[in-house]
């Protein structure tokens, strides 16, 4: 399983919304395209995918919340 979001550079317009919501500081803009910062682990919040207006980011992991009372 990939540890970071997948970025489609052909769709990214470099708006930076994903960078502004990334709680772990794992994204940056380089040459007008978002990229993952090497060595920074994703916190898996999926906010970057949610705010991306061009659909350039996909998070290939699922957030599973288990019921502790079950």
CHARMM internal coordinates of N, CA and C (Angstrom, degrees):
IC EDIT
DIST 1 N 1 CA 1.4540
DIST 1 CA 1 C 1.5250
ANGL 1 N 1 CA 1 C 108.91
DIST 1 C 2 N 1.3307
ANGL 1 CA 1 C 2 N 116.97
DIHE 1 N 1 CA 1 C 2 N 130.90
DIST 2 N 2 CA 1.4602
ANGL 1 C 2 N 2 CA 120.08
DIHE 1 CA 1 C 2 N 2 CA 176.21
DIST 2 CA 2 C 1.5321
ANGL 2 N 2 CA 2 C 110.77
DIHE 1 C 2 N 2 CA 2 C -62.69
DIST 2 C 3 N 1.3254
ANGL 2 CA 2 C 3 N 116.20
DIHE 2 N 2 CA 2 C 3 N 143.72
DIST 3 N 3 CA 1.4531
ANGL 2 C 3 N 3 CA 120.25
DIHE 2 CA 2 C 3 N 3 CA -179.15
DIST 3 CA 3 C 1.5204
ANGL 3 N 3 CA 3 C 112.88
DIHE 2 C 3 N 3 CA 3 C -89.31
DIST 3 C 4 N 1.3178
ANGL 3 CA 3 C 4 N 117.37
DIHE 3 N 3 CA 3 C 4 N -18.53
DIST 4 N 4 CA 1.4605
ANGL 3 C 4 N 4 CA 121.39
DIHE 3 CA 3 C 4 N 4 CA -177.88
DIST 4 CA 4 C 1.5258
ANGL 4 N 4 CA 4 C 110.45
DIHE 3 C 4 N 4 CA 4 C -123.87
DIST 4 C 5 N 1.3289
ANGL 4 CA 4 C 5 N 116.23
DIHE 4 N 4 CA 4 C 5 N 160.59
DIST 5 N 5 CA 1.4615
ANGL 4 C 5 N 5 CA 119.38
DIHE 4 CA 4 C 5 N 5 CA 177.43
DIST 5 CA 5 C 1.5357
ANGL 5 N 5 CA 5 C 111.03
DIHE 4 C 5 N 5 CA 5 C -59.74
DIST 5 C 6 N 1.3118
ANGL 5 CA 5 C 6 N 115.60
DIHE 5 N 5 CA 5 C 6 N 152.85
DIST 6 N 6 CA 1.4625
ANGL 5 C 6 N 6 CA 121.18
DIHE 5 CA 5 C 6 N 6 CA 176.50
DIST 6 CA 6 C 1.5142
ANGL 6 N 6 CA 6 C 107.55
DIHE 5 C 6 N 6 CA 6 C -93.45
DIST 6 C 7 N 1.3208
ANGL 6 CA 6 C 7 N 115.95
DIHE 6 N 6 CA 6 C 7 N 130.82
DIST 7 N 7 CA 1.4623
ANGL 6 C 7 N 7 CA 121.50
DIHE 6 CA 6 C 7 N 7 CA -176.54
DIST 7 CA 7 C 1.5258
ANGL 7 N 7 CA 7 C 109.16
DIHE 6 C 7 N 7 CA 7 C -113.96
DIST 7 C 8 N 1.3357
ANGL 7 CA 7 C 8 N 115.54
DIHE 7 N 7 CA 7 C 8 N 124.23
DIST 8 N 8 CA 1.4639
ANGL 7 C 8 N 8 CA 121.63
DIHE 7 CA 7 C 8 N 8 CA 175.32
DIST 8 CA 8 C 1.5260
ANGL 8 N 8 CA 8 C 106.92
DIHE 7 C 8 N 8 CA 8 C -92.83
DIST 8 C 9 N 1.3199
ANGL 8 CA 8 C 9 N 116.21
DIHE 8 N 8 CA 8 C 9 N 100.71
DIST 9 N 9 CA 1.4635
ANGL 8 C 9 N 9 CA 121.29
DIHE 8 CA 8 C 9 N 9 CA -175.73
DIST 9 CA 9 C 1.5245
ANGL 9 N 9 CA 9 C 113.01
DIHE 8 C 9 N 9 CA 9 C -62.71
DIST 9 C 10 N 1.3305
ANGL 9 CA 9 C 10 N 117.31
DIHE 9 N 9 CA 9 C 10 N -23.44
DIST 10 N 10 CA 1.4606
ANGL 9 C 10 N 10 CA 119.75
DIHE 9 CA 9 C 10 N 10 CA 179.81
DIST 10 CA 10 C 1.5270
ANGL 10 N 10 CA 10 C 111.91
DIHE 9 C 10 N 10 CA 10 C -73.83
DIST 10 C 11 N 1.3283
ANGL 10 CA 10 C 11 N 117.09
DIHE 10 N 10 CA 10 C 11 N -20.95
DIST 11 N 11 CA 1.4635
ANGL 10 C 11 N 11 CA 120.89
DIHE 10 CA 10 C 11 N 11 CA 179.42
DIST 11 CA 11 C 1.5315
ANGL 11 N 11 CA 11 C 112.61
DIHE 10 C 11 N 11 CA 11 C -96.66
DIST 11 C 12 N 1.3244
ANGL 11 CA 11 C 12 N 117.46
DIHE 11 N 11 CA 11 C 12 N -23.99
DIST 12 N 12 CA 1.4668
ANGL 11 C 12 N 12 CA 121.70
DIHE 11 CA 11 C 12 N 12 CA -174.55
DIST 12 CA 12 C 1.5210
ANGL 12 N 12 CA 12 C 110.77
DIHE 11 C 12 N 12 CA 12 C -68.03
DIST 12 C 13 N 1.3517
ANGL 12 CA 12 C 13 N 116.12
DIHE 12 N 12 CA 12 C 13 N 130.30
DIST 13 N 13 CA 1.4660
ANGL 12 C 13 N 13 CA 120.19
DIHE 12 CA 12 C 13 N 13 CA 176.91
DIST 13 CA 13 C 1.5291
ANGL 13 N 13 CA 13 C 112.16
DIHE 12 C 13 N 13 CA 13 C -104.97
DIST 13 C 14 N 1.3383
ANGL 13 CA 13 C 14 N 116.77
DIHE 13 N 13 CA 13 C 14 N 5.98
DIST 14 N 14 CA 1.4576
ANGL 13 C 14 N 14 CA 121.20
DIHE 13 CA 13 C 14 N 14 CA 175.69
DIST 14 CA 14 C 1.5084
ANGL 14 N 14 CA 14 C 115.06
DIHE 13 C 14 N 14 CA 14 C 71.80
DIST 14 C 15 N 1.3270
ANGL 14 CA 14 C 15 N 117.92
DIHE 14 N 14 CA 14 C 15 N 25.42
DIST 15 N 15 CA 1.4690
ANGL 14 C 15 N 15 CA 120.87
DIHE 14 CA 14 C 15 N 15 CA -176.34
DIST 15 CA 15 C 1.5293
ANGL 15 N 15 CA 15 C 112.64
DIHE 14 C 15 N 15 CA 15 C -67.08
DIST 15 C 16 N 1.3415
ANGL 15 CA 15 C 16 N 117.63
DIHE 15 N 15 CA 15 C 16 N -29.24
DIST 16 N 16 CA 1.4497
ANGL 15 C 16 N 16 CA 121.42
DIHE 15 CA 15 C 16 N 16 CA 176.71
DIST 16 CA 16 C 1.5156
ANGL 16 N 16 CA 16 C 116.12
DIHE 15 C 16 N 16 CA 16 C 86.61
DIST 16 C 17 N 1.3249
ANGL 16 CA 16 C 17 N 118.24
DIHE 16 N 16 CA 16 C 17 N 2.91
DIST 17 N 17 CA 1.4632
ANGL 16 C 17 N 17 CA 119.74
DIHE 16 CA 16 C 17 N 17 CA 178.63
DIST 17 CA 17 C 1.5205
ANGL 17 N 17 CA 17 C 111.35
DIHE 16 C 17 N 17 CA 17 C -59.49
DIST 17 C 18 N 1.3166
ANGL 17 CA 17 C 18 N 116.90
DIHE 17 N 17 CA 17 C 18 N -40.44
DIST 18 N 18 CA 1.4632
ANGL 17 C 18 N 18 CA 120.90
DIHE 17 CA 17 C 18 N 18 CA -179.75
DIST 18 CA 18 C 1.5296
ANGL 18 N 18 CA 18 C 111.25
DIHE 17 C 18 N 18 CA 18 C -62.95
DIST 18 C 19 N 1.3086
ANGL 18 CA 18 C 19 N 116.49
DIHE 18 N 18 CA 18 C 19 N -39.31
DIST 19 N 19 CA 1.4668
ANGL 18 C 19 N 19 CA 120.96
DIHE 18 CA 18 C 19 N 19 CA 179.13
DIST 19 CA 19 C 1.5179
ANGL 19 N 19 CA 19 C 110.07
DIHE 18 C 19 N 19 CA 19 C -62.88
DIST 19 C 20 N 1.3323
ANGL 19 CA 19 C 20 N 116.16
DIHE 19 N 19 CA 19 C 20 N -40.24
DIST 20 N 20 CA 1.4674
ANGL 19 C 20 N 20 CA 120.12
DIHE 19 CA 19 C 20 N 20 CA -176.84
DIST 20 CA 20 C 1.5241
ANGL 20 N 20 CA 20 C 113.19
DIHE 19 C 20 N 20 CA 20 C -70.29
DIST 20 C 21 N 1.3357
ANGL 20 CA 20 C 21 N 118.67
DIHE 20 N 20 CA 20 C 21 N -22.88
DIST 21 N 21 CA 1.4660
ANGL 20 C 21 N 21 CA 120.42
DIHE 20 CA 20 C 21 N 21 CA -179.45
DIST 21 CA 21 C 1.5271
ANGL 21 N 21 CA 21 C 113.40
DIHE 20 C 21 N 21 CA 21 C -102.82
DIST 21 C 22 N 1.3095
ANGL 21 CA 21 C 22 N 118.01
DIHE 21 N 21 CA 21 C 22 N -5.49
DIST 22 N 22 CA 1.4646
ANGL 21 C 22 N 22 CA 121.51
DIHE 21 CA 21 C 22 N 22 CA -177.65
DIST 22 CA 22 C 1.5218
ANGL 22 N 22 CA 22 C 109.71
DIHE 21 C 22 N 22 CA 22 C -70.60
DIST 22 C 23 N 1.3280
ANGL 22 CA 22 C 23 N 115.86
DIHE 22 N 22 CA 22 C 23 N 110.49
DIST 23 N 23 CA 1.4608
ANGL 22 C 23 N 23 CA 121.03
DIHE 22 CA 22 C 23 N 23 CA -175.26
DIST 23 CA 23 C 1.5253
ANGL 23 N 23 CA 23 C 113.21
DIHE 22 C 23 N 23 CA 23 C -74.55
DIST 23 C 24 N 1.3270
ANGL 23 CA 23 C 24 N 117.81
DIHE 23 N 23 CA 23 C 24 N -18.49
DIST 24 N 24 CA 1.4655
ANGL 23 C 24 N 24 CA 119.49
DIHE 23 CA 23 C 24 N 24 CA -179.57
DIST 24 CA 24 C 1.5288
ANGL 24 N 24 CA 24 C 112.37
DIHE 23 C 24 N 24 CA 24 C -100.84
DIST 24 C 25 N 1.3333
ANGL 24 CA 24 C 25 N 117.16
DIHE 24 N 24 CA 24 C 25 N -0.62
DIST 25 N 25 CA 1.4601
ANGL 24 C 25 N 25 CA 120.28
DIHE 24 CA 24 C 25 N 25 CA 178.82
DIST 25 CA 25 C 1.5127
ANGL 25 N 25 CA 25 C 113.09
DIHE 24 C 25 N 25 CA 25 C 67.30
DIST 25 C 26 N 1.3177
ANGL 25 CA 25 C 26 N 116.46
DIHE 25 N 25 CA 25 C 26 N 33.24
DIST 26 N 26 CA 1.4542
ANGL 25 C 26 N 26 CA 121.05
DIHE 25 CA 25 C 26 N 26 CA -175.20
DIST 26 CA 26 C 1.5139
ANGL 26 N 26 CA 26 C 116.26
DIHE 25 C 26 N 26 CA 26 C -96.50
DIST 26 C 27 N 1.3286
ANGL 26 CA 26 C 27 N 117.78
DIHE 26 N 26 CA 26 C 27 N 3.60
DIST 27 N 27 CA 1.4621
ANGL 26 C 27 N 27 CA 120.72
DIHE 26 CA 26 C 27 N 27 CA -179.11
DIST 27 CA 27 C 1.5207
ANGL 27 N 27 CA 27 C 110.26
DIHE 26 C 27 N 27 CA 27 C -123.80
DIST 27 C 28 N 1.3344
ANGL 27 CA 27 C 28 N 115.97
DIHE 27 N 27 CA 27 C 28 N 149.10
DIST 28 N 28 CA 1.4543
ANGL 27 C 28 N 28 CA 121.47
DIHE 27 CA 27 C 28 N 28 CA 175.18
DIST 28 CA 28 C 1.5228
ANGL 28 N 28 CA 28 C 108.92
DIHE 27 C 28 N 28 CA 28 C -149.29
DIST 28 C 29 N 1.3136
ANGL 28 CA 28 C 29 N 115.61
DIHE 28 N 28 CA 28 C 29 N 162.92
DIST 29 N 29 CA 1.4617
ANGL 28 C 29 N 29 CA 121.25
DIHE 28 CA 28 C 29 N 29 CA 176.87
DIST 29 CA 29 C 1.5244
ANGL 29 N 29 CA 29 C 108.07
DIHE 28 C 29 N 29 CA 29 C -100.14
DIST 29 C 30 N 1.3312
ANGL 29 CA 29 C 30 N 116.21
DIHE 29 N 29 CA 29 C 30 N 125.47
DIST 30 N 30 CA 1.4580
ANGL 29 C 30 N 30 CA 122.72
DIHE 29 CA 29 C 30 N 30 CA 174.84
DIST 30 CA 30 C 1.5121
ANGL 30 N 30 CA 30 C 107.67
DIHE 29 C 30 N 30 CA 30 C -131.30
DIST 30 C 31 N 1.3198
ANGL 30 CA 30 C 31 N 116.44
DIHE 30 N 30 CA 30 C 31 N 127.38
DIST 31 N 31 CA 1.4667
ANGL 30 C 31 N 31 CA 121.14
DIHE 30 CA 30 C 31 N 31 CA -179.79
DIST 31 CA 31 C 1.5229
ANGL 31 N 31 CA 31 C 111.71
DIHE 30 C 31 N 31 CA 31 C 53.43
DIST 31 C 32 N 1.3424
ANGL 31 CA 31 C 32 N 116.29
DIHE 31 N 31 CA 31 C 32 N 40.84
DIST 32 N 32 CA 1.4638
ANGL 31 C 32 N 32 CA 123.63
DIHE 31 CA 31 C 32 N 32 CA 177.95
DIST 32 CA 32 C 1.5261
ANGL 32 N 32 CA 32 C 114.34
DIHE 31 C 32 N 32 CA 32 C 64.92
DIST 32 C 33 N 1.3240
ANGL 32 CA 32 C 33 N 117.26
DIHE 32 N 32 CA 32 C 33 N 23.82
DIST 33 N 33 CA 1.4622
ANGL 32 C 33 N 33 CA 122.21
DIHE 32 CA 32 C 33 N 33 CA 178.03
DIST 33 CA 33 C 1.5249
ANGL 33 N 33 CA 33 C 107.74
DIHE 32 C 33 N 33 CA 33 C -137.36
DIST 33 C 34 N 1.3201
ANGL 33 CA 33 C 34 N 116.92
DIHE 33 N 33 CA 33 C 34 N 138.84
DIST 34 N 34 CA 1.4648
ANGL 33 C 34 N 34 CA 120.12
DIHE 33 CA 33 C 34 N 34 CA 178.20
DIST 34 CA 34 C 1.5296
ANGL 34 N 34 CA 34 C 109.54
DIHE 33 C 34 N 34 CA 34 C -73.77
DIST 34 C 35 N 1.3179
ANGL 34 CA 34 C 35 N 114.32
DIHE 34 N 34 CA 34 C 35 N 145.10
DIST 35 N 35 CA 1.4535
ANGL 34 C 35 N 35 CA 120.88
DIHE 34 CA 34 C 35 N 35 CA 178.24
DIST 35 CA 35 C 1.5250
ANGL 35 N 35 CA 35 C 109.26
DIHE 34 C 35 N 35 CA 35 C -144.76
DIST 35 C 36 N 1.3224
ANGL 35 CA 35 C 36 N 116.56
DIHE 35 N 35 CA 35 C 36 N 153.96
DIST 36 N 36 CA 1.4575
ANGL 35 C 36 N 36 CA 121.13
DIHE 35 CA 35 C 36 N 36 CA 175.77
DIST 36 CA 36 C 1.5213
ANGL 36 N 36 CA 36 C 109.05
DIHE 35 C 36 N 36 CA 36 C -79.22
DIST 36 C 37 N 1.3136
ANGL 36 CA 36 C 37 N 116.36
DIHE 36 N 36 CA 36 C 37 N 142.13
DIST 37 N 37 CA 1.4556
ANGL 36 C 37 N 37 CA 121.47
DIHE 36 CA 36 C 37 N 37 CA 177.18
DIST 37 CA 37 C 1.5228
ANGL 37 N 37 CA 37 C 108.16
DIHE 36 C 37 N 37 CA 37 C -85.10
DIST 37 C 38 N 1.3248
ANGL 37 CA 37 C 38 N 116.03
DIHE 37 N 37 CA 37 C 38 N 123.77
DIST 38 N 38 CA 1.4632
ANGL 37 C 38 N 38 CA 121.25
DIHE 37 CA 37 C 38 N 38 CA -178.91
DIST 38 CA 38 C 1.5218
ANGL 38 N 38 CA 38 C 110.60
DIHE 37 C 38 N 38 CA 38 C -58.22
DIST 38 C 39 N 1.3119
ANGL 38 CA 38 C 39 N 116.05
DIHE 38 N 38 CA 38 C 39 N 135.94
DIST 39 N 39 CA 1.4454
ANGL 38 C 39 N 39 CA 121.46
DIHE 38 CA 38 C 39 N 39 CA 176.31
DIST 39 CA 39 C 1.5187
ANGL 39 N 39 CA 39 C 115.30
DIHE 38 C 39 N 39 CA 39 C 88.37
DIST 39 C 40 N 1.3353
ANGL 39 CA 39 C 40 N 117.30
DIHE 39 N 39 CA 39 C 40 N -10.05
DIST 40 N 40 CA 1.4661
ANGL 39 C 40 N 40 CA 120.26
DIHE 39 CA 39 C 40 N 40 CA 178.09
DIST 40 CA 40 C 1.5196
ANGL 40 N 40 CA 40 C 107.87
DIHE 39 C 40 N 40 CA 40 C -97.30
DIST 40 C 41 N 1.3174
ANGL 40 CA 40 C 41 N 115.94
DIHE 40 N 40 CA 40 C 41 N 121.51
DIST 41 N 41 CA 1.4627
ANGL 40 C 41 N 41 CA 120.27
DIHE 40 CA 40 C 41 N 41 CA -179.29
DIST 41 CA 41 C 1.5234
ANGL 41 N 41 CA 41 C 110.35
DIHE 40 C 41 N 41 CA 41 C -85.06
DIST 41 C 42 N 1.2984
ANGL 41 CA 41 C 42 N 114.75
DIHE 41 N 41 CA 41 C 42 N 136.98
DIST 42 N 42 CA 1.4617
ANGL 41 C 42 N 42 CA 122.73
DIHE 41 CA 41 C 42 N 42 CA 178.57
DIST 42 CA 42 C 1.5234
ANGL 42 N 42 CA 42 C 110.05
DIHE 41 C 42 N 42 CA 42 C -67.85
DIST 42 C 43 N 1.3312
ANGL 42 CA 42 C 43 N 116.02
DIHE 42 N 42 CA 42 C 43 N 139.32
DIST 43 N 43 CA 1.4606
ANGL 42 C 43 N 43 CA 121.25
DIHE 42 CA 42 C 43 N 43 CA 176.27
DIST 43 CA 43 C 1.5190
ANGL 43 N 43 CA 43 C 113.05
DIHE 42 C 43 N 43 CA 43 C -86.44
DIST 43 C 44 N 1.3088
ANGL 43 CA 43 C 44 N 117.87
DIHE 43 N 43 CA 43 C 44 N -0.83
DIST 44 N 44 CA 1.4650
ANGL 43 C 44 N 44 CA 125.92
DIHE 43 CA 43 C 44 N 44 CA 175.71
DIST 44 CA 44 C 1.5230
ANGL 44 N 44 CA 44 C 113.72
DIHE 43 C 44 N 44 CA 44 C 61.24
DIST 44 C 45 N 1.3127
ANGL 44 CA 44 C 45 N 117.50
DIHE 44 N 44 CA 44 C 45 N 34.19
DIST 45 N 45 CA 1.4666
ANGL 44 C 45 N 45 CA 119.39
DIHE 44 CA 44 C 45 N 45 CA 178.85
DIST 45 CA 45 C 1.5285
ANGL 45 N 45 CA 45 C 112.24
DIHE 44 C 45 N 45 CA 45 C -80.08
DIST 45 C 46 N 1.3131
ANGL 45 CA 45 C 46 N 118.18
DIHE 45 N 45 CA 45 C 46 N -20.82
DIST 46 N 46 CA 1.4713
ANGL 45 C 46 N 46 CA 127.29
DIHE 45 CA 45 C 46 N 46 CA -179.71
DIST 46 CA 46 C 1.5297
ANGL 46 N 46 CA 46 C 114.17
DIHE 45 C 46 N 46 CA 46 C 67.80
DIST 46 C 47 N 1.3297
ANGL 46 CA 46 C 47 N 117.70
DIHE 46 N 46 CA 46 C 47 N 11.72
DIST 47 N 47 CA 1.4664
ANGL 46 C 47 N 47 CA 120.11
DIHE 46 CA 46 C 47 N 47 CA 179.87
DIST 47 CA 47 C 1.5283
ANGL 47 N 47 CA 47 C 111.91
DIHE 46 C 47 N 47 CA 47 C -63.68
DIST 47 C 48 N 1.3261
ANGL 47 CA 47 C 48 N 117.63
DIHE 47 N 47 CA 47 C 48 N -35.95
DIST 48 N 48 CA 1.4710
ANGL 47 C 48 N 48 CA 120.38
DIHE 47 CA 47 C 48 N 48 CA -179.52
DIST 48 CA 48 C 1.5321
ANGL 48 N 48 CA 48 C 110.75
DIHE 47 C 48 N 48 CA 48 C -60.66
DIST 48 C 49 N 1.3156
ANGL 48 CA 48 C 49 N 115.76
DIHE 48 N 48 CA 48 C 49 N -42.48
DIST 49 N 49 CA 1.4657
ANGL 48 C 49 N 49 CA 120.48
DIHE 48 CA 48 C 49 N 49 CA 178.34
DIST 49 CA 49 C 1.5270
ANGL 49 N 49 CA 49 C 110.41
DIHE 48 C 49 N 49 CA 49 C -64.85
DIST 49 C 50 N 1.3055
ANGL 49 CA 49 C 50 N 116.50
DIHE 49 N 49 CA 49 C 50 N -40.19
DIST 50 N 50 CA 1.4552
ANGL 49 C 50 N 50 CA 121.92
DIHE 49 CA 49 C 50 N 50 CA -177.85
DIST 50 CA 50 C 1.5269
ANGL 50 N 50 CA 50 C 112.58
DIHE 49 C 50 N 50 CA 50 C -63.95
DIST 50 C 51 N 1.3384
ANGL 50 CA 50 C 51 N 117.79
DIHE 50 N 50 CA 50 C 51 N -40.89
DIST 51 N 51 CA 1.4700
ANGL 50 C 51 N 51 CA 120.29
DIHE 50 CA 50 C 51 N 51 CA -174.65
DIST 51 CA 51 C 1.5195
ANGL 51 N 51 CA 51 C 113.92
DIHE 50 C 51 N 51 CA 51 C -89.88
DIST 51 C 52 N 1.3173
ANGL 51 CA 51 C 52 N 119.18
DIHE 51 N 51 CA 51 C 52 N -9.68
DIST 52 N 52 CA 1.4621
ANGL 51 C 52 N 52 CA 121.31
DIHE 51 CA 51 C 52 N 52 CA -176.01
DIST 52 CA 52 C 1.5333
ANGL 52 N 52 CA 52 C 110.90
DIHE 51 C 52 N 52 CA 52 C -69.47
DIST 52 C 53 N 1.3426
ANGL 52 CA 52 C 53 N 117.26
DIHE 52 N 52 CA 52 C 53 N 111.41
DIST 53 N 53 CA 1.4719
ANGL 52 C 53 N 53 CA 119.71
DIHE 52 CA 52 C 53 N 53 CA -176.72
DIST 53 CA 53 C 1.5322
ANGL 53 N 53 CA 53 C 113.57
DIHE 52 C 53 N 53 CA 53 C -72.37
DIST 53 C 54 N 1.3133
ANGL 53 CA 53 C 54 N 117.67
DIHE 53 N 53 CA 53 C 54 N -19.64
DIST 54 N 54 CA 1.4619
ANGL 53 C 54 N 54 CA 119.65
DIHE 53 CA 53 C 54 N 54 CA -177.41
DIST 54 CA 54 C 1.5290
ANGL 54 N 54 CA 54 C 113.16
DIHE 53 C 54 N 54 CA 54 C -100.24
DIST 54 C 55 N 1.3356
ANGL 54 CA 54 C 55 N 117.04
DIHE 54 N 54 CA 54 C 55 N -1.77
DIST 55 N 55 CA 1.4582
ANGL 54 C 55 N 55 CA 120.48
DIHE 54 CA 54 C 55 N 55 CA 179.12
DIST 55 CA 55 C 1.5203
ANGL 55 N 55 CA 55 C 113.24
DIHE 54 C 55 N 55 CA 55 C 70.30
DIST 55 C 56 N 1.3233
ANGL 55 CA 55 C 56 N 116.78
DIHE 55 N 55 CA 55 C 56 N 27.24
DIST 56 N 56 CA 1.4610
ANGL 55 C 56 N 56 CA 121.25
DIHE 55 CA 55 C 56 N 56 CA -176.68
DIST 56 CA 56 C 1.5255
ANGL 56 N 56 CA 56 C 113.20
DIHE 55 C 56 N 56 CA 56 C -81.21
DIST 56 C 57 N 1.3219
ANGL 56 CA 56 C 57 N 117.64
DIHE 56 N 56 CA 56 C 57 N -13.99
DIST 57 N 57 CA 1.4576
ANGL 56 C 57 N 57 CA 120.91
DIHE 56 CA 56 C 57 N 57 CA -175.87
DIST 57 CA 57 C 1.5264
ANGL 57 N 57 CA 57 C 110.15
DIHE 56 C 57 N 57 CA 57 C -115.13
DIST 57 C 58 N 1.3235
ANGL 57 CA 57 C 58 N 114.87
DIHE 57 N 57 CA 57 C 58 N 131.91
DIST 58 N 58 CA 1.4565
ANGL 57 C 58 N 58 CA 119.12
DIHE 57 CA 57 C 58 N 58 CA 173.53
DIST 58 CA 58 C 1.5238
ANGL 58 N 58 CA 58 C 108.14
DIHE 57 C 58 N 58 CA 58 C -130.95
DIST 58 C 59 N 1.3003
ANGL 58 CA 58 C 59 N 114.56
DIHE 58 N 58 CA 58 C 59 N 137.19
DIST 59 N 59 CA 1.4580
ANGL 58 C 59 N 59 CA 121.75
DIHE 58 CA 58 C 59 N 59 CA 179.32
DIST 59 CA 59 C 1.5188
ANGL 59 N 59 CA 59 C 107.84
DIHE 58 C 59 N 59 CA 59 C -103.60
DIST 59 C 60 N 1.3238
ANGL 59 CA 59 C 60 N 116.64
DIHE 59 N 59 CA 59 C 60 N 107.76
DIST 60 N 60 CA 1.4592
ANGL 59 C 60 N 60 CA 120.89
DIHE 59 CA 59 C 60 N 60 CA -174.48
DIST 60 CA 60 C 1.5180
ANGL 60 N 60 CA 60 C 114.68
DIHE 59 C 60 N 60 CA 60 C -84.05
DIST 60 C 61 N 1.3203
ANGL 60 CA 60 C 61 N 115.89
DIHE 60 N 60 CA 60 C 61 N 33.82
DIST 61 N 61 CA 1.4499
ANGL 60 C 61 N 61 CA 119.80
DIHE 60 CA 60 C 61 N 61 CA 178.73
DIST 61 CA 61 C 1.5110
ANGL 61 N 61 CA 61 C 108.52
DIHE 60 C 61 N 61 CA 61 C -135.24
DIST 61 C 62 N 1.3111
ANGL 61 CA 61 C 62 N 115.74
DIHE 61 N 61 CA 61 C 62 N 157.04
DIST 62 N 62 CA 1.4574
ANGL 61 C 62 N 62 CA 121.08
DIHE 61 CA 61 C 62 N 62 CA -179.68
DIST 62 CA 62 C 1.5145
ANGL 62 N 62 CA 62 C 109.61
DIHE 61 C 62 N 62 CA 62 C -108.35
DIST 62 C 63 N 1.3057
ANGL 62 CA 62 C 63 N 115.81
DIHE 62 N 62 CA 62 C 63 N 143.24
DIST 63 N 63 CA 1.4460
ANGL 62 C 63 N 63 CA 121.46
DIHE 62 CA 62 C 63 N 63 CA 174.22
DIST 63 CA 63 C 1.5304
ANGL 63 N 63 CA 63 C 106.49
DIHE 62 C 63 N 63 CA 63 C -93.34
DIST 63 C 64 N 1.3194
ANGL 63 CA 63 C 64 N 116.68
DIHE 63 N 63 CA 63 C 64 N 120.63
DIST 64 N 64 CA 1.4567
ANGL 63 C 64 N 64 CA 121.44
DIHE 63 CA 63 C 64 N 64 CA -178.52
DIST 64 CA 64 C 1.5168
ANGL 64 N 64 CA 64 C 108.22
DIHE 63 C 64 N 64 CA 64 C -117.13
DIST 64 C 65 N 1.3094
ANGL 64 CA 64 C 65 N 115.97
DIHE 64 N 64 CA 64 C 65 N 122.87
DIST 65 N 65 CA 1.4491
ANGL 64 C 65 N 65 CA 121.05
DIHE 64 CA 64 C 65 N 65 CA 177.63
DIST 65 CA 65 C 1.5175
ANGL 65 N 65 CA 65 C 107.43
DIHE 64 C 65 N 65 CA 65 C -109.59
DIST 65 C 66 N 1.3086
ANGL 65 CA 65 C 66 N 114.70
DIHE 65 N 65 CA 65 C 66 N 119.63
DIST 66 N 66 CA 1.4507
ANGL 65 C 66 N 66 CA 119.12
DIHE 65 CA 65 C 66 N 66 CA -178.08
DIST 66 CA 66 C 1.5127
ANGL 66 N 66 CA 66 C 109.37
DIHE 65 C 66 N 66 CA 66 C -94.59
DIST 66 C 67 N 1.3157
ANGL 66 CA 66 C 67 N 115.34
DIHE 66 N 66 CA 66 C 67 N 142.15
DIST 67 N 67 CA 1.4614
ANGL 66 C 67 N 67 CA 121.44
DIHE 66 CA 66 C 67 N 67 CA 176.76
DIST 67 CA 67 C 1.5224
ANGL 67 N 67 CA 67 C 107.92
DIHE 66 C 67 N 67 CA 67 C -79.73
DIST 67 C 68 N 1.3228
ANGL 67 CA 67 C 68 N 116.93
DIHE 67 N 67 CA 67 C 68 N 115.92
DIST 68 N 68 CA 1.4538
ANGL 67 C 68 N 68 CA 120.40
DIHE 67 CA 67 C 68 N 68 CA -176.82
DIST 68 CA 68 C 1.5344
ANGL 68 N 68 CA 68 C 112.84
DIHE 67 C 68 N 68 CA 68 C -73.17
DIST 68 C 69 N 1.3345
ANGL 68 CA 68 C 69 N 117.12
DIHE 68 N 68 CA 68 C 69 N -11.64
DIST 69 N 69 CA 1.4559
ANGL 68 C 69 N 69 CA 121.38
DIHE 68 CA 68 C 69 N 69 CA 179.95
DIST 69 CA 69 C 1.5294
ANGL 69 N 69 CA 69 C 112.19
DIHE 68 C 69 N 69 CA 69 C -92.26
DIST 69 C 70 N 1.3009
ANGL 69 CA 69 C 70 N 116.85
DIHE 69 N 69 CA 69 C 70 N -4.05
DIST 70 N 70 CA 1.4721
ANGL 69 C 70 N 70 CA 119.82
DIHE 69 CA 69 C 70 N 70 CA -177.05
DIST 70 CA 70 C 1.5089
ANGL 70 N 70 CA 70 C 111.81
DIHE 69 C 70 N 70 CA 70 C -78.31
END
COOR INIT
IC SEED 1 N 1 CA 1 C
IC BUILD
